[in-house]
Amino acid sequence: MHIISKFHDYYDRAMQHGQDLGRPFLRNQDAYDVSRTSSRAVPVPAYLEAVLAELRPAMPALAEYRKGNERLIVRPGVVLFAGVLYPCAALERQPFNIHNGLLYPASLSQPTPTWRLVYSGDELQSLLVQWEERPKSPLPAWRATRHGDWESFMALRGSKKWHGWAQEHHCAILSVGGSPLTIAVNPELHALQFYRVFTPEQAYQELDMFLGGLAAPERNTVVIEDKYRIPQHGFDAQSFRKDPSPTRAEKRAARAAKPARSDSLT
């Protein structure tokens, strides 16, 4: 696979191990604001609207934890990579101040929010449990979601439901998420911390196999029957088999054919 792109991504360095110039990957980017409050000055292509209509209901609502003088915002997102779905959770850790029961943003001198993307349901669960165990604040610990929603959402990892759609529209990489909600074609995977899922070499190989399937979608594996393969390797029908055992009649005939044994010396 030969990548043609205006930007560099983390898996591009795998090309130093070799690349097939006859299999180009034209990595052009497109992004559309699909939030419900968007005026959509730029219309979203119909093929993206179709997949978005199926992905959006599967994404849980935003979750918000508030403990002490910090809050943790958890936003759902998905990456469709080489026809396989990888749900994720974007964690944003923000400092805040409370005055008379109202929430105010922290001063600009405070550290900027910390982002982390999680692609594992077990890792997300352990991180949320850590926040639940912290001392409670006067504000609710969380809102607008349930654990079950996130568990079923993260369990979609590895789904190939949209593999046929990705092949039909030659869409190797697609992402949905962020604030405002955005659907992007060929996004930068390093920014999405996709290296937590695949190493550069693994990601490059997955894309190469996906594009190879697009180049020859109707190619089927030819199965050669054993009766034709055996002679090609210098064997015959009796190779690796014992000779058939003689019957009783054959044993008697063999004994009768033997010369009589003489006990006398001449």
C-alpha positions in Angstrom: 0.0 0.0 0.0 1.2 3.4 -1.0 -0.3 6.3 1.0 -0.9 9.6 -0.8 -1.8 12.3 1.8 -1.3 15.9 2.8 -0.8 15.0 6.4 1.3 12.5 8.4 -0.3 9.9 10.6 1.3 7.6 13.2 1.1 4.4 11.0 2.8 6.0 8.0 6.2 5.0 9.3 5.4 1.4 8.6 6.0 2.2 4.9 9.7 2.2 5.6 9.5 -1.6 5.7 8.2 -1.7 2.2 5.2 -0.6 0.2 3.2 -1.6 -2.9 3.2 1.3 -5.3 0.5 -0.4 -7.3 -2.0 -0.1 -4.4 -2.5 3.6 -3.6 -4.4 4.9 -0.7 -5.6 8.4 -1.5 -6.2 9.8 2.1 -8.4 12.8 1.5 -10.1 14.3 4.5 -13.7 15.5 4.9 -15.5 16.5 8.1 -19.1 17.5 8.7 -20.8 19.0 11.8 -23.8 16.7 12.5 -24.8 18.0 15.9 -28.5 18.6 16.4 -27.9 22.3 16.8 -25.9 22.7 13.6 -27.4 24.7 10.8 -25.5 22.4 8.3 -24.3 25.1 5.9 -22.5 22.2 4.1 -24.8 19.3 3.4 -23.8 15.9 4.5 -23.4 13.3 1.7 -26.3 10.8 1.6 -24.0 7.8 2.1 -22.7 9.3 5.4 -26.2 10.2 6.5 -27.1 6.5 6.1 -24.4 5.2 8.4 -24.9 8.0 10.9 -28.5 7.1 11.2 -27.5 3.7 12.4 -24.5 4.7 14.6 -26.1 7.6 16.5 -28.8 5.5 18.3 -26.1 3.1 19.5 -24.1 5.9 21.1 -25.0 6.6 24.8 -25.6 10.1 26.2 -22.9 12.2 27.6 -21.9 11.3 31.2 -20.7 13.8 33.7 -19.0 13.2 37.1 -18.4 15.9 39.6 -16.2 15.3 42.6 -14.4 17.8 44.7 -13.3 20.7 42.5 -13.1 18.7 39.3 -15.5 17.2 36.9 -15.1 14.4 34.4 -17.0 14.5 31.1 -17.3 11.3 29.1 -18.3 11.6 25.5 -19.0 8.6 23.2 -17.3 8.2 19.8 -16.7 5.5 17.2 -14.0 4.8 14.7 -14.8 2.6 11.7 -11.4 1.3 10.7 -11.0 -1.1 7.7 -14.7 -2.0 8.0 -14.5 -2.9 11.7 -16.1 -0.8 14.5 -14.2 0.5 17.5 -16.3 2.4 20.0 -14.4 4.7 22.3 -15.0 7.1 25.2 -13.3 10.5 25.3 -12.6 11.6 28.9 -12.2 15.3 29.6 -11.0 16.3 33.1 -11.9 19.9 34.0 -11.3 21.9 37.1 -14.2 24.1 38.3 -15.4 26.3 41.2 -18.6 26.2 43.1 -20.1 29.3 44.6 -23.6 29.4 46.2 -24.4 26.0 44.6 -23.6 27.3 41.1 -20.9 26.0 38.8 -18.3 28.4 37.5 -15.3 27.7 35.2 -11.9 27.6 36.9 -9.5 30.5 36.4 -7.4 30.6 33.3 -4.3 30.0 35.3 -5.6 26.4 36.1 -4.2 23.5 33.9 -6.0 22.9 30.7 -8.4 19.9 30.5 -6.8 16.5 30.1 -8.1 14.4 27.2 -7.8 10.6 27.1 -9.5 8.3 24.7 -10.4 4.8 25.9 -11.2 1.9 23.6 -11.6 -0.8 26.2 -14.8 -1.4 28.2 -12.8 -2.8 31.1 -10.5 0.2 31.2 -13.4 2.7 31.1 -15.2 0.9 33.9 -12.1 0.9 36.1 -11.6 4.7 35.5 -15.2 5.4 36.4 -15.1 3.3 39.5 -12.1 5.4 40.6 -14.1 8.6 40.3 -17.0 7.1 42.2 -14.8 6.2 45.1 -13.5 9.8 45.5 -15.1 12.1 48.2 -18.5 13.3 47.2 -19.3 17.0 46.4 -22.6 18.8 47.0 -23.4 18.3 43.3 -24.7 15.1 41.8 -22.0 12.6 41.0 -23.2 12.0 37.4 -26.1 12.5 35.1 -27.7 11.8 31.7 -26.5 8.2 31.3 -26.5 4.7 32.8 -23.7 2.1 33.2 -25.7 -0.3 31.0 -25.7 2.1 28.1 -21.9 2.3 28.1 -21.3 -1.4 28.6 -23.5 -2.4 25.6 -21.8 0.4 23.6 -18.3 -0.6 24.3 -19.2 -4.2 23.7 -19.7 -3.3 20.0 -15.9 -3.4 19.5 -15.0 -5.7 16.6 -18.4 -5.6 14.9 -18.3 -6.0 11.2 -21.9 -4.9 10.6 -20.7 -1.9 8.5 -17.9 -3.8 6.6 -20.0 -4.1 3.5 -20.9 -0.4 3.6 -17.2 0.5 4.0 -16.3 -1.6 1.0 -19.1 -0.3 -1.2 -18.1 3.4 -0.6 -14.3 2.8 -0.4 -14.3 4.3 3.1 -11.2 2.9 4.9 -11.4 5.2 8.0 -14.4 7.0 9.5 -15.0 8.6 12.9 -18.0 10.0 14.7 -17.6 12.0 17.9 -16.3 15.2 19.5 -18.0 18.4 20.5 -19.8 19.4 18.4 -20.6 16.0 17.0 -18.6 15.6 13.8 -18.4 12.8 11.2 -15.1 12.7 9.5 -13.7 10.7 6.6 -10.0 9.7 6.9 -9.4 11.5 10.2 -6.0 11.7 11.8 -5.8 8.5 13.9 -2.9 9.8 16.1 -5.2 12.6 17.4 -7.8 9.9 18.2 -5.1 7.9 20.1 -5.8 4.9 18.0 -2.3 3.6 18.8 -4.0 2.2 21.9 -5.7 -0.3 19.6 -3.1 -1.0 16.9 0.7 -0.5 16.6 1.8 1.4 13.4 2.7 -1.9 11.7 -0.7 -3.5 12.6 -2.7 -0.5 11.5 -0.8 -0.4 8.2 -1.4 -4.1 7.6 -5.1 -3.9 8.4 -5.5 -1.1 5.9 -3.4 -2.9 3.3 -5.6 -6.0 3.6 -8.8 -3.9 3.4 -7.6 -2.1 0.2 -6.5 -5.4 -1.2 -10.1 -6.7 -0.8 -11.4 -3.6 -2.7 -9.0 -4.3 -5.6 -10.2 -7.9 -6.0 -13.6 -8.2 -4.3 -14.7 -11.2 -6.4 -11.6 -13.2 -6.2 -12.3 -16.6 -4.6 -9.8 -19.1 -3.3 -9.3 -22.0 -5.7 -9.6 -25.4 -3.9 -7.7 -28.3 -5.6 -8.9 -31.8 -4.7 -6.5 -34.1 -3.0 -6.6 -36.7 -5.8 -4.9 -34.1 -8.0 -2.5 -32.8 -5.4 -1.1 -36.2 -4.4 0.6 -37.0 -7.7 2.1 -33.5 -7.9 4.1 -34.3 -4.8 5.4 -37.7 -5.9 2.9 -39.9 -4.0 0.3 -42.3 -5.1 -2.9 -43.7 -3.6 -1.0 -46.2 -1.4 1.4 -43.6 0.1 1.4 -43.4 3.9 -0.9 -46.5 4.0 -0.2 -50.1 5.0 -0.4 -52.9 2.4 -3.7 -54.9 2.8 -3.3 -57.9 5.1 -3.4 -61.3 3.2 -6.5 -63.4 3.6 -6.4 -66.9 5.2 -6.6 -68.6 1.8 -3.6 -66.5 0.7 -1.6 -67.5 3.8 -2.3 -71.2 3.2 -1.3 -70.9 -0.4 1.9 -69.2 0.6 2.8 -71.9 3.2 2.1 -74.6 0.6 4.4 -73.0 -1.9 7.3 -73.1 0.5 9.7 -76.0 -0.1 9.6 -78.7 2.5 12.3 -78.4 5.3 14.8 -81.2 5.5 16.2 -82.1 9.0 18.9 -84.5 7.6 22.3 -83.3 6.6 23.7 -84.4 3.3 
